[in-house]
């Protein structure tokens, strides 16, 4: 079977050794670093708790999105950012507005 790289939108084993793929991997790592920075910032601003905080998830979802867009400055391409958002960030966002749940999700996003 043919190998398809979802990160780059390219086919074939040879693509995995290409400069395009290396660039996309570097961008992916930059996106992961952005999530790590968000996690660190949230951790320093809040006390871990299971108490509901209205709007917390909405505010931090926007903040994560902003940081990912910022990591994309310089025109490194939007496909890795979209893949990261839809395969990593969005599925792991918690359903509750607690700093504890959000931090757990951010930590998992970095795996």
MITOR-29196 format. One record per residue (C-alpha): residue number from 1; residue in one letter; chain; x, y, z. Coordinates in Angstrom, 3 decimals, always signed. Layout:
<rs>
@num = NUM; residu = A; chaine = A; u = X; v = Y; w = Z
...
</rs>
This chain:
<rs>
@num = 1; residu = X; chaine = A; u = +0.000; v = +0.000; w = +0.000
@num = 2; residu = X; chaine = A; u = +0.934; v = +3.617; w = -0.470
@num = 3; residu = X; chaine = A; u = +1.986; v = +5.745; w = +2.495
@num = 4; residu = X; chaine = A; u = +0.116; v = +9.034; w = +2.932
@num = 5; residu = X; chaine = A; u = +1.484; v = +11.804; w = +5.163
@num = 6; residu = X; chaine = A; u = -1.435; v = +13.634; w = +6.778
@num = 7; residu = X; chaine = A; u = +0.952; v = +16.273; w = +8.069
@num = 8; residu = X; chaine = A; u = +2.063; v = +17.347; w = +4.576
@num = 9; residu = X; chaine = A; u = -0.664; v = +15.968; w = +2.335
@num = 10; residu = X; chaine = A; u = +1.910; v = +13.999; w = +0.312
@num = 11; residu = X; chaine = A; u = +2.250; v = +10.338; w = -0.680
@num = 12; residu = X; chaine = A; u = +5.101; v = +7.873; w = -0.715
@num = 13; residu = X; chaine = A; u = +7.906; v = +6.652; w = +1.523
@num = 14; residu = X; chaine = A; u = +10.398; v = +8.967; w = -0.182
@num = 15; residu = X; chaine = A; u = +8.416; v = +11.974; w = +1.067
@num = 16; residu = X; chaine = A; u = +9.306; v = +11.069; w = +4.662
@num = 17; residu = X; chaine = A; u = +12.946; v = +12.006; w = +3.921
@num = 18; residu = X; chaine = A; u = +12.109; v = +15.212; w = +2.058
@num = 19; residu = X; chaine = A; u = +12.829; v = +18.815; w = +3.088
@num = 20; residu = X; chaine = A; u = +9.066; v = +19.485; w = +2.950
@num = 21; residu = X; chaine = A; u = +8.426; v = +16.786; w = +5.558
@num = 22; residu = X; chaine = A; u = +11.311; v = +17.987; w = +7.749
@num = 23; residu = X; chaine = A; u = +9.874; v = +21.502; w = +7.641
@num = 24; residu = X; chaine = A; u = +6.413; v = +20.215; w = +8.597
@num = 25; residu = X; chaine = A; u = +7.903; v = +18.248; w = +11.513
@num = 26; residu = X; chaine = A; u = +9.688; v = +21.359; w = +12.744
@num = 27; residu = X; chaine = A; u = +6.425; v = +23.263; w = +12.498
@num = 28; residu = X; chaine = A; u = +4.601; v = +20.472; w = +14.386
@num = 29; residu = X; chaine = A; u = +7.177; v = +20.733; w = +17.182
@num = 30; residu = X; chaine = A; u = +6.666; v = +24.489; w = +17.270
@num = 31; residu = X; chaine = A; u = +2.913; v = +23.945; w = +17.634
@num = 32; residu = X; chaine = A; u = +3.505; v = +21.477; w = +20.469
@num = 33; residu = X; chaine = A; u = +5.825; v = +24.025; w = +22.127
@num = 34; residu = X; chaine = A; u = +2.990; v = +26.580; w = +21.927
@num = 35; residu = X; chaine = A; u = +0.695; v = +24.204; w = +23.822
@num = 36; residu = X; chaine = A; u = +3.441; v = +23.589; w = +26.373
@num = 37; residu = X; chaine = A; u = +3.799; v = +27.348; w = +26.917
@num = 38; residu = X; chaine = A; u = +0.024; v = +27.699; w = +27.332
@num = 39; residu = X; chaine = A; u = +0.060; v = +24.904; w = +29.893
@num = 40; residu = X; chaine = A; u = +2.870; v = +26.572; w = +31.797
@num = 41; residu = X; chaine = A; u = +1.081; v = +29.928; w = +31.758
@num = 42; residu = X; chaine = A; u = -2.208; v = +28.448; w = +32.960
@num = 43; residu = X; chaine = A; u = -0.408; v = +26.513; w = +35.676
@num = 44; residu = X; chaine = A; u = +1.258; v = +29.707; w = +36.942
@num = 45; residu = X; chaine = A; u = -2.024; v = +31.680; w = +36.890
@num = 46; residu = X; chaine = A; u = -4.365; v = +29.280; w = +38.579
@num = 47; residu = X; chaine = A; u = -4.727; v = +26.939; w = +41.414
@num = 48; residu = X; chaine = A; u = -5.524; v = +23.433; w = +40.335
@num = 49; residu = X; chaine = A; u = -9.095; v = +22.868; w = +41.171
@num = 50; residu = X; chaine = A; u = -12.196; v = +21.047; w = +40.168
@num = 51; residu = X; chaine = A; u = -14.405; v = +24.094; w = +40.708
@num = 52; residu = X; chaine = A; u = -16.310; v = +25.220; w = +37.588
@num = 53; residu = X; chaine = A; u = -15.099; v = +28.572; w = +36.247
@num = 54; residu = X; chaine = A; u = -17.561; v = +30.001; w = +33.711
@num = 55; residu = X; chaine = A; u = -15.846; v = +30.928; w = +30.455
@num = 56; residu = X; chaine = A; u = -12.501; v = +29.329; w = +31.311
@num = 57; residu = X; chaine = A; u = -12.605; v = +26.795; w = +28.491
@num = 58; residu = X; chaine = A; u = -13.797; v = +29.382; w = +25.959
@num = 59; residu = X; chaine = A; u = -11.030; v = +31.817; w = +26.900
@num = 60; residu = X; chaine = A; u = -8.282; v = +29.203; w = +26.826
@num = 61; residu = X; chaine = A; u = -9.550; v = +27.621; w = +23.599
@num = 62; residu = X; chaine = A; u = -9.192; v = +31.049; w = +21.998
@num = 63; residu = X; chaine = A; u = -5.760; v = +31.490; w = +23.604
@num = 64; residu = X; chaine = A; u = -4.512; v = +28.127; w = +22.336
@num = 65; residu = X; chaine = A; u = -5.818; v = +28.956; w = +18.852
@num = 66; residu = X; chaine = A; u = -4.067; v = +32.338; w = +18.960
@num = 67; residu = X; chaine = A; u = -0.782; v = +30.748; w = +19.992
@num = 68; residu = X; chaine = A; u = -1.004; v = +28.181; w = +17.215
@num = 69; residu = X; chaine = A; u = -1.663; v = +30.911; w = +14.638
@num = 70; residu = X; chaine = A; u = +1.285; v = +32.845; w = +16.044
@num = 71; residu = X; chaine = A; u = +3.510; v = +29.770; w = +15.663
@num = 72; residu = X; chaine = A; u = +2.467; v = +29.724; w = +11.991
@num = 73; residu = X; chaine = A; u = +3.831; v = +33.226; w = +11.321
@num = 74; residu = X; chaine = A; u = +6.513; v = +33.201; w = +8.715
@num = 75; residu = X; chaine = A; u = +4.363; v = +31.246; w = +6.285
@num = 76; residu = X; chaine = A; u = +5.408; v = +27.748; w = +7.253
@num = 77; residu = X; chaine = A; u = +2.133; v = +26.477; w = +5.929
@num = 78; residu = X; chaine = A; u = -1.282; v = +25.915; w = +7.419
@num = 79; residu = X; chaine = A; u = -1.737; v = +22.167; w = +6.936
@num = 80; residu = X; chaine = A; u = +0.295; v = +21.125; w = +10.010
@num = 81; residu = X; chaine = A; u = -1.600; v = +23.704; w = +12.074
@num = 82; residu = X; chaine = A; u = -4.995; v = +22.422; w = +10.883
@num = 83; residu = X; chaine = A; u = -3.998; v = +18.796; w = +11.449
@num = 84; residu = X; chaine = A; u = -2.697; v = +19.666; w = +14.931
@num = 85; residu = X; chaine = A; u = -5.914; v = +21.496; w = +15.818
@num = 86; residu = X; chaine = A; u = -8.327; v = +18.844; w = +14.531
@num = 87; residu = X; chaine = A; u = -6.415; v = +15.715; w = +15.578
@num = 88; residu = X; chaine = A; u = -4.769; v = +16.850; w = +18.805
@num = 89; residu = X; chaine = A; u = -6.321; v = +19.962; w = +20.349
@num = 90; residu = X; chaine = A; u = -10.022; v = +19.763; w = +19.557
@num = 91; residu = X; chaine = A; u = -10.566; v = +16.087; w = +20.524
@num = 92; residu = X; chaine = A; u = -8.771; v = +16.577; w = +23.847
@num = 93; residu = X; chaine = A; u = -10.471; v = +19.780; w = +25.003
@num = 94; residu = X; chaine = A; u = -12.356; v = +19.029; w = +28.220
@num = 95; residu = X; chaine = A; u = -16.091; v = +19.336; w = +28.524
@num = 96; residu = X; chaine = A; u = -15.937; v = +21.063; w = +31.911
@num = 97; residu = X; chaine = A; u = -14.729; v = +24.557; w = +32.821
@num = 98; residu = X; chaine = A; u = -12.150; v = +23.633; w = +35.440
@num = 99; residu = X; chaine = A; u = -8.463; v = +24.490; w = +35.476
@num = 100; residu = X; chaine = A; u = -7.695; v = +20.920; w = +36.545
@num = 101; residu = X; chaine = A; u = -9.419; v = +19.405; w = +33.488
@num = 102; residu = X; chaine = A; u = -7.896; v = +21.970; w = +31.136
@num = 103; residu = X; chaine = A; u = -4.374; v = +21.380; w = +32.456
@num = 104; residu = X; chaine = A; u = -4.795; v = +17.630; w = +32.106
@num = 105; residu = X; chaine = A; u = -5.905; v = +18.143; w = +28.495
@num = 106; residu = X; chaine = A; u = -2.986; v = +20.472; w = +27.734
@num = 107; residu = X; chaine = A; u = -0.565; v = +17.947; w = +29.185
@num = 108; residu = X; chaine = A; u = -2.067; v = +15.193; w = +27.030
@num = 109; residu = X; chaine = A; u = -1.827; v = +17.397; w = +23.927
@num = 110; residu = X; chaine = A; u = +1.941; v = +17.501; w = +24.388
@num = 111; residu = X; chaine = A; u = +2.331; v = +13.708; w = +24.228
</rs>
